């Protein structure tokens, strides 16, 4: 039995690879710092041995191959032992191609926003068509309860991440996947910790387009000018989708909140969708997945069924609980565009009800001033905003997001004597205390963070129980 050891196993993608390797019959072990549910529970249920922290002893007995997560850097004692002992190692992206994608039809969803949801939708559609696809998703689609699965046939759905691959491979992960069908949802500046500017990201997407064979398809968001600018670099067949203009595939909204919409191909209505997802951004995600399915010959009735059975993705505007007639949601958004589109979708659904947003600027980009001027306008759909002070984690005061300036911008025009539109808090405890004092029945609260935010949902539920 091949022994595969994974350093940094509890990341969503690496845990997914561990799942796939286990399904292939490998002996899988792994280590990470801060092992906790839900990933620890998932891996333990698969009888994958986990060890806390990083230590050379975790490599005894000697594994046949080590996967190195992209958060692992030189100086990590376990990685240093791999190098000193000359143990074979590779990145997770390389392993995925060599052991799962090679010889199969990879459908890859890429772009700054919507990758996780679009990949989950692809898996739902292909599942509804009875094709039992494999998938690797950087989140947990609620329809499957897991982020990875081996295919039973030729189809694999993959989230195409533009973040770098490993300490020894600074190419984006998606350059390893060699898609036969590629979706590009959108393109904006992000990941300021590894990309100096937008042009550096454009360059990686142009390289990605080169990897799609001429017999393959590029499914491109024609509403996005950055995506349209990529089209001349494609060598494959190109189809576009969108809500405006003259795209190959278009969607018309039958309800303002995006819960009902119709798919058109070359101006001909194919089918209508009624689903639980909110917002125009999710309609675009669904349309992209439908377009990919249609160009690959899946029947429209199965595509419609897959879209309508879609339950969503954990931490993508996920309803968590209701207490004191206040609805509380969890969302992963960590970019102004994602914040704005998510809140707009919820606003269209809840009407004039008061909407609170609690944001923890946690990602490497959100903690900086890269999006300083764009953050306040992203909250246009919110009535009240609570901003947590970001952690420095190596940033100087001049480099860090100026949350006071964002709050001051949001509070311009507030009537004298009224509660301010926006406030800054030090941590989750302070946010919970403020919400407990000021929330009223009928309010909606969206917690936005790409981390756990110190268990704020549990603390809020306990405070209101």
N, C-alpha and C positions, 0 to 999 in steps of 0.2 A: 504494500500500500504506500503510495506517495505521501510523504509528510510535508505539508505546506504550513509555514509559519508566517503570520502577518503581524508586522510591527505597526501599531496604530489601527487596530482592528475595529474599534468602536465607532469610527466615522461611518456615516450612512452608506457611502459607496463601498468602503472596505468590508463592512459587515455583509453587504450584498454579495461581494465576491467570495467571502467565506461561505455563504449559503450555497452559492453555485458550486464551489469546490467540494463541499460536503455532499451535494447531490450527485457529483461525479464519482463519488466513492473515495475521495482523498481523506487522509487523516489531517485535520486542521486544528492548529493551535494559534494563539494570538496573545498579544500584550497591548496595554494602553495605560494611559494615565487618567484616572478618574472614571473607573468603570461603574456605570449605573444604568438603570432601566431607561428606555425600553430596549436598547441594543443589547445590554448584558442579558436580559431575560430571553430575548430572541435567540442569542447565540448559545446560551446554556440549554435552551429547549432542544437545540440541534446537537447537543452533547459535544460542543466545541469548548475545549479547555482554555480558560482565560486566566491571565496573570496580571496583577496590578503593578504598574510601574514598568520601568525598562532596566533590564539587567542581563549581563552575559549568560547567567545561569538558565535563562529562558530558552537558550539555544541547545540545551541538553535534554534529550538526545539530539544530535545534529540533524536539522531538517534537510530535505532534498532541495528545497527552494524557499526563499524568503521573499514575500511581497513587502515593499516599503511604502507606507502611506505618504501622501504629499505634504503632510504636516511634520514629517520627521526630518530633522536636519543633522548635519555633521556635528559631532560632539555628543550625540545621543549614545549612551554606553552600549546599548544593545546593537545599534547599527555599527558602531566601531568594532564590536566583536565579530559581526558578520564580515566586515572588510578584512580584519586581521586573520580570521580563520579561512578566508577564501571560500565562503559559502556562496553558492549561486544565488543571485537576487535579481529582481526586476520590479517594475512599477505595476500597480494594479491595472492601469490602462493597457499595458503591453500584454499582461496575462489574459485579460479579457479578450483581446483580439485573438491571441494564439490558441486559447482553449475553448472559446465560445463563438466568436464572430466569424472566424475564418471559414470560408465555404458556405456561409449562410447569408441571408439577406438582412443586413442591418438597416433599420429605419431610425435615423438619428434626429432628435429635436434639439435645435441650438438657438441661441439668441440671449440677449441680456435678461429678458424676463419671460416667464411662462414655460420654461423648459420642463420643469417637474410636472406641471399640470398637463402639458401637451403629451409628454411621454406616457403618463398615466392614461390619458384618453386613448392614445394609440393602442395600449395594451387592452383596454376595455373593448374597443372596436374589434380587434383581431380575436379576442376571446369570444365575443358575441357571434363572430363568424365561424366559430368552432375550430380555430386554427391553433389554439393553445400556444401562444407566442412566449418566447423568453423575454425577460426585461431586466434592465438595471436602471433604477430610478433613484435620484437623490432625495427621496422623501418616501413616505408611506402612503400609497394609494389605498383608500379605505375599502375599495372593492376587493383587494387581495390581502390586506393586512400585513404586507411585507414589501420590501423594495426591490427584491430580486427573485428570479426564477429561471431555471434552465428551460430552453425550448424543447418541444416534442417534434418540431419540424424545422423548416428553414427560416422562420421569422424571429427576429430579435429586435426589441424596441429599446433604444439607449438614449439616456439624457446626455447630450453633447456639451460638456462643460469646457469653457474656454480658460479655466484656471490651469496653472502649470501642473506638470505630471509628477515630478519627484525631485529630490535634491540633486540628482545627476542628469535630469531631463527636464529642461525648462520650456519645452514645447507644450502647447495646450493639450489637455487629455484627448480632446476630440480629433486631433490629427492621427491618433492611433486607430480610429474605428473604421475607416474606409467605407462609408455608407454607400448603399445603392439607392436609397431614398433619403434625401436630406431636407429637413425643414429649417428655415431661418426665420424666426419670429420677428426679430427686431434687433437693433444694434445701437447701443449707447456706451458712453464711457463708464467704466466700472473697474474694480480691482486695482485701485490706485497704488497698492503695495507692490504690484508686479508690472503694471503697464504705465509708461510715462505719459501717454496721451491717447486720444481716440484713434489716431492713425496707426499706432502699434497694434490695436485690436483689429482694425480693418485688415491689416496685413495678414493676421492669423486666419480670418474668415476667407480671405482670398485664397490662401493655401488650402483651406478646408474644401472649397469648391473644386480645386484641382483634383481632389481624391475621389470625386464621384465619377464613375465610368460614363461614357457617352450613352450607354443604354439605360442609365439610371435617370433619376428625376431630382431636380431642385424645386422644392415647394417654397416659394418666396412671398413674404408679406409685401404686397404691392402698395400698401398704404404708408410704408415706412421709407422715407427718402434714402436713408443709409443702406437699406436692403436693396432698393432699386439700383443704387450705384454699384452694387456687387454683380448684377446680372451679366454685364459684358465679360466677366471673368469665368463664367460657367462653361464647361465643356459638355455638360449633360443636357437632356431635355429640361426646359424650364416652364413651369406653370406658376401663376400668381394667384393670390387670394386676398380678400380684403372686404371692407365695408363701403369703400368709396371708389370712384373712378370706374375703369373698365378692366376688371380682373377676370382671369379664367374662371375662378370660383368666387362667388360673392355670397354674403349673408345679408338678409334684411331683418331688422329687429321688429318683432310683432308686439313686444312689450318693452317699456322703457328700462326695466331692470335687467333685461337680457335673458329672461327665463323662457321666452318663446321666440324662435327665429327660424328662418327658412333658408335652405341651401339652394343656390342657383349655379348652374354650369353653363357658361357661354349664353347667359340670359334666360335659360330654361330652368324653371323651378323643379327641383328633384324631390325634396321632402322637407317637412317642418319638424322642428325639435322642441319639445317641452321638457325642461330639465330643472334641476335644483341650483345650478351654478348661477352666480350673480355677476353682472357687469359686462360691458362691451369687450373688455380684455379677455374674458373667458369665452365669449362668442368667437373671438379671433382664434383662441387656442383650439376650440372645438372645430372651427372651420378648417384650420390647418391640418388637424388629424383626419377630418373627413376627406379633404383633398388628397392626402397621402393614400388613403384607403381606395378612393375612386380611381386614381391613376394606376393602382396596382390590381384593379379588377374586382374588388370586393363589392358585393351587391348592396345597393342603397338601403334596402330594408334592414340589413344586418348592421350597417353603419348607424342608421337611426336608432336601432335597438341598443347598440353599444353606448352611444351618446346619452340616451335617456336613462340608462341604468347607472350611469356614472355617479358615484357617491361623493366624490371630492378627494382631496388629499389632506392628510394630517397637517395642521398648522398653516393651511391656506384658507383664511377666513373661516376657521373651524369653530362652530358653536361648541362652547365648553360647558356652560351651565347657566341657570337662571336662579337668582335669589332676590327676594324682595321685589319681584317683578322687574328686575334689571337683567338684561341679557348680556353675557360676557363671551367674547370671541378670542381666539388665538390666531395670530397671523405672523408669517415669516418675513414680511416685507422689510427690505433694508436698502431701498433706493427710492428717491423722490417719485419717480414715475410709477413704481409699483405701489407706493403708498397712496398716490393720488387716484389711480385707477381702482384699487381695492375699495377705498372709501367712497368713491363715486358710485360703484356698484351697490354697496350697502345702502347708501343714501337713497338711491332710486327705489330700493325695496322698502325702506322704513318710513319714507315720507318725511314729515316734519318732526319726528321724534328726536329728542336730544341725543347727539352722538359724541361720546367721549373717545379720545385716542390717547393711549399711553405708549410712548416710544422709547425704547432703549437703543440709542445709537451704539451698536456693538461691533459691527463688521470693521475690518481694517480700513475700508473706505469711508464708512459713515462716521467714524470717530474723527476724521480729518475735516478740513474746510473745503474739500473738493466740491461738495454740493451745498455749501453754505448759503448761497443766494437762492437755491431752488427748493430748500426744505420748507420754509414757511408757506409758499404758494401751494405745496403739496397737500396742505391741510384744509383746503378751501371747503371741503364737504363737512368738516368737523365743527361742532359747537364749542367743545372744550378740548384743550390739548395739554397733556402732562409730558414734559421732556425730562428724562433721567440724565443726570450729568455723566458724560462718558468717562470711562477709565483711560488713564494716560497710556499704559502699556508701552512705554518707550517713546511716546510723543511729547514734544515740548508744548508749553502753553500756547505758543504762537501757531503751532501746527494743528491743534485740536479744534474741533467744531465749537464755535462760540454759541452755546445754547442760550445765553442771556440775550444775545443779539436776535436770535430767532424768536424768542418769546416777546421781546420788545416790538418786533415787526408784527407779530400776531395780535398784540394788544393795542396797536394803533387804532384810535377811534372808539375804544371801549368807553361807554358812558361813565362819568364820575360816580363813584360809590358802588358800582356793580362789581360782582366777582370777575376777576380777569379772565379773558379767553384762554390764556396759556400761563403755565407756571413751570418752574424748574424744581425737580426733587433730587435728593441725594441718592436714593435707592428705592428698592421695591417696597420696603416698609413704609416709607414716607408717602409713596403713591397710594398704597392701600389705605392709610389713614385718611388721606384727602378724599379718596373716592367714598369711603365709608361715611364721611361727614356730608358730602355734597350730592351724591347720586340720589335720584328720586325714581319712584316707580314709573316704568315706561322708557327709561333711559337704555341706551346701548353702549357697551364699553368694548373697544377693540384694543387688545394688548399686542404691540408690534415689537418683535425682537427675533433675531436669528439665533438666539441662545435660550436658556431657561429663565433668565431674568430673576434669579434667586427664588424660584418657585412662587412667582407672584399670583398665579391662578389659584393655587392651593391656599395661599395666605388670604386672598380675597374671599374665597369660599368659606374659610374658617371664620373670618371676621364677620361674615353675614349670616352665619348659621345660628 
